[in-house]
Amino acid sequence: MTHKDKQWEKEIRKGPFASSPFTEDHKRKVLQQVEWMKKSEVGSKGDWSEGSSGPSRPFRPQVNNASHKRRSRRGPLVAGTGALVIAAGLFLWSWDDGQLVKPVIEQVYPTAALQLSDDLSTNLLTDKMKRNVATTMRDDLGKQLKITKVEDLPVSGRIYVEAGKESEKEYAQIWLDAATGNLREVQMRREMQPNELEHRYMRQVPSLLQSIGSTPTLKPVSVQRYVSMKQGELEPISHTTLTLVNENNYGEIAWQQEQAVSISGDLSPDQVSHSVLADAEDAVKAVFGETSLKLRGVSRSKDDEIGRDIINLSFNDHYLVQMTVAEENKVYSIIGENSYRNDFSNWDEVEAYHQKIYDVKEPLLRDKVGPMIKEVFNVNLQEYSLHREVDNPGMATFELESTKDVIQVRYNEDVKITMITRGEL
């Protein structure tokens, strides 16, 4: 056993701990379990070996023979299982990827971690239901929440389980099939501390930030997790969003399951070409007449779910040039401060303001925006038809039917232009 203990310690002191998210305190506790095993075995040999010079076993009251036989059959099995769990450091290893996986006690007995409030109709939950609820929260939400409600829904043939409180940041709703115990629907959410985010996510962060040109050393500050499973789906889908910052920069990464689907982050200004920067400055000057511009920041957002890659250039305090590349088209936007009034005292004033915007004549709008579009995009609006958006006061769309070229304009009641966008997503 001494030889095995030494080998065990060697294994603990190297991988998977070398690349795992577990702390030094965790390693120390596992090593303590090994030391405990050593002492336990020495004590066991001292007690059970024939001719042992160690201390004799304490006096125990006699028990009836039948009871003694039952315990004799069960005792060694339980002791052996316990030693096996402890000898495994209470964890199972996955040697294929060198990562630590789920605790043995929850793998074998997942209902052991399920927390139930008092006075619940727990008799509605079968062992399979308990196991499904416990493993779903463990595997997808990353935490067991306390069950606060269990309800039979006889009309739909389901059992409803609620955990946490709807008003709080940690909350779960799970619907199970009353006949089979299988999951039917799931809605869960949780706000995590960055140090609680699983290592399989955290180890992706530096390379993901680098992939868009952002700072790979941004520090995690918050994590949001949402889990959903709709009727007919086979398993819950988790959505995890990590926010990162440092003194000057911001970043955000979103995963679906363990696959990164969206990455955003601030870039260094020198990552923008001189021609792109000059075109953006000229566009702001043409639309807003601003001649003194200072680049305040550059950011990029790459979203694989919707297939968009967006670069933002911000100038002064309220000007933005946004370049969007989608799968089949590109969009270029020049955006200024939104001068929409918000000092209305009643709905009649809102409607009167909207009416002023609707009353802006087409020739006046064309005269106002035409020279800007000519200068920025080298496009003559004469052949473009105009469409007003009835449900969106102040938005007008110019479209060239022959090429499907689209230019959108936002304006106020004084025909002050606050946005021009060419292209449509």
TIMARSE-635425 format. One record per residue (C-alpha): z, y, x. Coordinates in steps of 0.02 Angstrom, whole numbers, always signed. Each point is the difference from the previous one (the first is absolute). Layout:
<recs>
{rec {Z, Y, X}}
...
</recs>
This chain:
<recs>
{rec {+0, +0, +0}}
{rec {+36, +118, +145}}
{rec {-179, -17, +60}}
{rec {-65, +35, -177}}
{rec {+111, +153, -15}}
{rec {-70, +73, +160}}
{rec {-176, -30, -59}}
{rec {+44, +79, -167}}
{rec {+66, +156, +86}}
{rec {-158, +12, +104}}
{rec {-106, -5, -157}}
{rec {+105, +135, -85}}
{rec {-9, +114, +150}}
{rec {-190, -2, +1}}
{rec {-129, +2, -142}}
{rec {-9, +27, -143}}
{rec {+141, +125, +27}}
{rec {-99, +84, +139}}
{rec {-123, +70, -128}}
{rec {+103, -8, -158}}
{rec {+76, +144, -98}}
{rec {+173, -76, +10}}
{rec {+137, +96, +89}}
{rec {+109, -41, +149}}
{rec {+142, -20, -123}}
{rec {-98, -137, -89}}
{rec {-30, -91, +165}}
{rec {+184, +13, +41}}
{rec {+49, -79, -166}}
{rec {-119, -144, +25}}
{rec {+68, -30, +174}}
{rec {+175, +0, -74}}
{rec {-55, -139, -117}}
{rec {-55, -101, +151}}
{rec {+169, +28, +85}}
{rec {+86, -52, -161}}
{rec {-103, -160, +0}}
{rec {+56, -39, +176}}
{rec {+183, +23, -42}}
{rec {-19, -97, -162}}
{rec {-77, -148, +89}}
{rec {+134, +0, +136}}
{rec {+133, +4, -136}}
{rec {-86, -139, -96}}
{rec {-9, -112, +152}}
{rec {+182, +35, +38}}
{rec {+50, -51, -176}}
{rec {-112, -150, -26}}
{rec {-20, -84, +169}}
{rec {+104, -153, +33}}
{rec {+137, +27, +127}}
{rec {-21, +188, -10}}
{rec {+134, +103, +84}}
{rec {-36, +149, -111}}
{rec {+108, +56, -146}}
{rec {+21, -123, -142}}
{rec {-67, +41, -174}}
{rec {+124, +83, -117}}
{rec {+82, -102, -138}}
{rec {-103, -10, -160}}
{rec {+61, -68, -166}}
{rec {-65, -169, -54}}
{rec {-138, -5, -129}}
{rec {-55, -140, -113}}
{rec {-124, -118, +77}}
{rec {-145, +37, -120}}
{rec {+12, +186, +34}}
{rec {+12, -32, +186}}
{rec {-157, -106, -3}}
{rec {-97, +133, -94}}
{rec {+49, +133, +125}}
{rec {-40, -115, +145}}
{rec {-177, -21, -61}}
{rec {-28, +187, -31}}
{rec {+97, +73, +146}}
{rec {-110, -50, +147}}
{rec {-157, +52, -94}}
{rec {+66, +173, -38}}
{rec {+68, +21, +176}}
{rec {-166, -57, +73}}
{rec {-98, +120, -109}}
{rec {+116, +144, +45}}
{rec {-17, -36, +185}}
{rec {-188, -9, -18}}
{rec {-7, +170, -84}}
{rec {+114, +79, +131}}
{rec {-93, -84, +141}}
{rec {-156, +83, -64}}
{rec {+85, +168, +14}}
{rec {-10, +10, -189}}
{rec {-186, +34, +17}}
{rec {-164, -93, +5}}
{rec {-123, +39, +139}}
{rec {-188, +22, -20}}
{rec {-66, -42, +172}}
{rec {-181, +39, -47}}
{rec {+27, +188, +1}}
{rec {+167, +11, +88}}
{rec {+84, +84, -147}}
{rec {+162, -32, -88}}
{rec {-20, -57, -180}}
{rec {+111, -22, -152}}
{rec {+183, -52, +12}}
{rec {+29, -186, -25}}
{rec {+136, +24, -130}}
{rec {-117, +103, -110}}
{rec {-147, -113, +38}}
{rec {+95, -154, -61}}
{rec {+116, +83, -126}}
{rec {-82, +166, -53}}
{rec {+112, +16, -153}}
{rec {+149, +18, +116}}
{rec {-50, +181, +32}}
{rec {-27, +45, -183}}
{rec {+126, +130, -58}}
{rec {+48, -3, -184}}
{rec {+101, +129, -96}}
{rec {+142, -59, -111}}
{rec {-27, -40, -185}}
{rec {-183, -45, +19}}
{rec {-88, -135, -100}}
{rec {-25, -100, +159}}
{rec {-21, -160, -102}}
{rec {-175, +66, -40}}
{rec {-48, -19, +182}}
{rec {-48, -172, +62}}
{rec {+16, -44, +184}}
{rec {-187, +26, +20}}
{rec {+12, +173, -78}}
{rec {+143, +47, +115}}
{rec {-98, -63, +149}}
{rec {-156, +97, -51}}
{rec {+98, +161, -28}}
{rec {+94, -16, +165}}
{rec {-150, -44, +106}}
{rec {-109, +135, -82}}
{rec {+124, +137, +41}}
{rec {+30, -70, +174}}
{rec {-181, -26, +48}}
{rec {-81, +150, -84}}
{rec {+133, +133, -22}}
{rec {+93, -47, +159}}
{rec {+170, +5, -84}}
{rec {+102, -85, -135}}
{rec {+46, +121, -140}}
{rec {+144, -35, -117}}
{rec {-57, -72, -167}}
{rec {+59, +116, -139}}
{rec {-88, -73, -152}}
{rec {-66, -168, -59}}
{rec {-85, -7, -170}}
{rec {-93, -130, -101}}
{rec {-165, +62, -72}}
{rec {-39, -138, -126}}
{rec {-156, +81, -74}}
{rec {-89, +4, +168}}
{rec {+81, -159, +64}}
{rec {+72, +88, +151}}
{rec {+165, +33, +85}}
{rec {+27, +179, +60}}
{rec {+101, +36, +157}}
{rec {+50, +175, +53}}
{rec {+81, +46, +166}}
{rec {+72, +167, +55}}
{rec {-14, +156, -107}}
{rec {-157, +87, -60}}
{rec {+70, +170, +50}}
{rec {+27, -56, +181}}
{rec {-117, -27, +146}}
{rec {+23, -189, -1}}
{rec {-56, -84, -160}}
{rec {-84, -162, -54}}
{rec {-70, -73, -160}}
{rec {-55, -182, -4}}
{rec {-72, -99, -146}}
{rec {+3, -190, +8}}
{rec {-80, -133, -108}}
{rec {+142, -73, -105}}
{rec {-77, -174, +0}}
{rec {-52, -18, +183}}
{rec {+107, +128, +91}}
{rec {-155, +70, +87}}
{rec {-23, +185, +34}}
{rec {-104, +94, -128}}
{rec {+20, +184, +43}}
{rec {+93, +98, +134}}
{rec {+38, +185, +28}}
{rec {+115, +44, +145}}
{rec {+34, +150, +110}}
{rec {+109, +41, +146}}
{rec {+31, +142, +124}}
{rec {+38, -76, +170}}
{rec {+69, +69, +162}}
{rec {-129, -9, +141}}
{rec {+106, -125, +96}}
{rec {-9, -117, -150}}
{rec {-190, -10, +3}}
{rec {-55, -172, +58}}
{rec {-62, -17, +178}}
{rec {-169, -64, -58}}
{rec {-31, +177, -66}}
{rec {+82, +99, +139}}
{rec {-95, -84, +140}}
{rec {-164, +63, -77}}
{rec {+51, +184, -2}}
{rec {-50, +62, +174}}
{rec {-173, -79, -2}}
{rec {-34, +58, -180}}
{rec {+43, +180, +43}}
{rec {-106, -9, +156}}
{rec {-146, -68, -102}}
{rec {-18, +170, -87}}
{rec {+40, +101, +156}}
{rec {+177, +45, -52}}
{rec {+159, -3, +105}}
{rec {+59, -181, +20}}
{rec {+180, +52, +35}}
{rec {+37, +77, -170}}
{rec {+172, -51, -62}}
{rec {+24, -91, -167}}
{rec {+107, +99, -123}}
{rec {-19, -86, -170}}
{rec {-74, -153, -85}}
{rec {-51, -25, -181}}
{rec {-41, -172, -69}}
{rec {-76, -42, -169}}
{rec {-34, -177, -59}}
{rec {-103, -47, -151}}
{rec {-69, -155, -84}}
{rec {-97, +13, -162}}
{rec {-32, -131, -132}}
{rec {-124, -127, +66}}
{rec {+28, +38, +185}}
{rec {+60, -141, +111}}
{rec {+124, +91, +112}}
{rec {+86, +170, +19}}
{rec {-90, +132, +105}}
{rec {+106, +116, +107}}
{rec {-47, +179, +46}}
{rec {+98, +73, +146}}
{rec {-13, +181, +58}}
{rec {+76, +59, +165}}
{rec {+22, +185, +38}}
{rec {+9, +55, +182}}
{rec {+34, +169, +83}}
{rec {+45, +86, +162}}
{rec {+32, +183, +36}}
{rec {-180, +53, -33}}
{rec {-94, -144, -79}}
{rec {-3, -106, -157}}
{rec {-67, -173, -37}}
{rec {-5, -126, -141}}
{rec {-52, -183, -9}}
{rec {-21, -103, -158}}
{rec {-13, -189, -7}}
{rec {-50, -119, -139}}
{rec {+93, -160, +39}}
{rec {-7, +5, +191}}
{rec {-173, +77, +13}}
{rec {-9, +186, +42}}
{rec {-112, +86, -129}}
{rec {+33, +185, +34}}
{rec {+44, +97, +158}}
{rec {+30, +187, +10}}
{rec {+57, +107, +144}}
{rec {-12, +167, +90}}
{rec {-125, +13, +142}}
{rec {-9, +106, +155}}
{rec {-120, +149, -22}}
{rec {-96, -51, +156}}
{rec {-57, -156, -94}}
{rec {-113, +109, -107}}
{rec {-170, +44, +73}}
{rec {-41, +183, +29}}
{rec {-148, -7, -119}}
{rec {+104, -73, -143}}
{rec {+135, +131, +27}}
{rec {-127, +142, +9}}
{rec {-86, -58, -161}}
{rec {+169, -6, -90}}
{rec {+46, +175, +58}}
{rec {-169, +68, -56}}
{rec {+20, -83, -171}}
{rec {+171, +80, -28}}
{rec {-68, +170, +52}}
{rec {-150, -16, -117}}
{rec {+102, -50, -154}}
{rec {+160, +100, +23}}
{rec {-54, +142, +115}}
{rec {+140, -40, +122}}
{rec {-46, +54, +177}}
{rec {+163, -35, +92}}
{rec {+25, -188, -4}}
{rec {+124, -109, +92}}
{rec {-7, -190, -5}}
{rec {+169, -57, -62}}
{rec {-25, -187, -1}}
{rec {-117, -149, -5}}
{rec {+35, -161, -95}}
{rec {-92, -159, -44}}
{rec {+22, -122, -143}}
{rec {-90, -167, -1}}
{rec {+12, -99, -161}}
{rec {-83, -170, -1}}
{rec {+45, -33, -182}}
{rec {-111, +139, -65}}
{rec {-114, +3, +151}}
{rec {+29, +179, +57}}
{rec {+30, +81, +169}}
{rec {+59, +181, -15}}
{rec {+20, +135, +134}}
{rec {+98, +157, -46}}
{rec {-7, +163, +99}}
{rec {+128, +130, -57}}
{rec {-16, +184, +46}}
{rec {+130, +138, -13}}
{rec {+119, -40, -143}}
{rec {-115, -40, -144}}
{rec {-176, -49, +50}}
{rec {-59, -179, +14}}
{rec {-165, -80, +49}}
{rec {-10, -183, -50}}
{rec {-134, -123, +57}}
{rec {-5, -165, -94}}
{rec {-106, -149, +50}}
{rec {-17, -136, -132}}
{rec {-103, -159, -2}}
{rec {-158, +81, -68}}
{rec {+23, +188, +11}}
{rec {+88, +146, +82}}
{rec {+98, +144, -75}}
{rec {+33, +170, +79}}
{rec {+130, +115, -80}}
{rec {+58, +177, +37}}
{rec {+164, +31, -90}}
{rec {+104, +159, -12}}
{rec {+161, +48, -82}}
{rec {+2, -42, -184}}
{rec {+13, +168, -87}}
{rec {+32, -80, -170}}
{rec {+130, +106, -89}}
{rec {+167, -80, -40}}
{rec {+90, +150, -75}}
{rec {-42, -41, -180}}
{rec {+139, +20, -127}}
{rec {-79, -98, -142}}
{rec {-147, -112, -44}}
{rec {-98, +143, -79}}
{rec {-7, +86, +169}}
{rec {-63, -160, +80}}
{rec {-138, -17, -128}}
{rec {-49, +184, +21}}
{rec {-12, -26, +188}}
{rec {-108, -154, -22}}
{rec {-113, +95, -119}}
{rec {-30, +133, +134}}
{rec {-55, -137, +119}}
{rec {-116, -76, -132}}
{rec {-75, +173, -31}}
{rec {-61, +19, +179}}
{rec {-189, +13, -17}}
{rec {-112, -120, +95}}
{rec {-102, +137, +88}}
{rec {+160, +80, +63}}
{rec {+64, -166, +65}}
{rec {-166, -39, +84}}
{rec {-6, +173, +80}}
{rec {+176, -24, +66}}
{rec {-12, -176, +69}}
{rec {-185, -9, +45}}
{rec {+9, +95, +167}}
{rec {+152, -102, +54}}
{rec {-87, -166, -31}}
{rec {-157, +63, +87}}
{rec {+98, +48, +155}}
{rec {+108, -157, +8}}
{rec {-124, -135, -54}}
{rec {-169, +90, +13}}
{rec {-32, -42, -183}}
{rec {-82, +110, -131}}
{rec {+84, -19, -169}}
{rec {-149, +57, -103}}
{rec {-61, -177, -33}}
{rec {+175, -67, -37}}
{rec {+57, -15, -181}}
{rec {+176, +57, -45}}
{rec {+128, -101, -99}}
{rec {+171, +68, -52}}
{rec {+148, -119, -14}}
{rec {+76, +34, -171}}
{rec {+159, -96, +37}}
{rec {+21, +81, +171}}
{rec {-9, +189, -14}}
{rec {-69, +84, +155}}
{rec {-101, -149, +61}}
{rec {-190, +9, +5}}
{rec {-124, -129, +63}}
{rec {-172, +42, +69}}
{rec {-117, -151, +7}}
{rec {-177, -27, +63}}
{rec {-72, -135, -112}}
{rec {-136, -55, +121}}
{rec {+120, -46, +141}}
{rec {+164, -15, -96}}
{rec {+75, +127, +120}}
{rec {+162, +66, -74}}
{rec {+97, +159, +44}}
{rec {+165, +38, -88}}
{rec {+80, +172, -8}}
{rec {+173, +54, -56}}
{rec {+27, +180, -53}}
{rec {+121, +112, -96}}
{rec {-22, +130, -137}}
{rec {-51, +132, +129}}
{rec {-132, -120, +69}}
{rec {+98, -18, +160}}
{rec {-55, -163, +82}}
{rec {+142, -114, +51}}
{rec {-98, -159, +44}}
{rec {-176, -59, +38}}
{rec {-39, -186, +20}}
{rec {-166, -82, +38}}
{rec {-17, -186, -38}}
{rec {+80, -113, -127}}
{rec {+110, -153, +22}}
</recs>
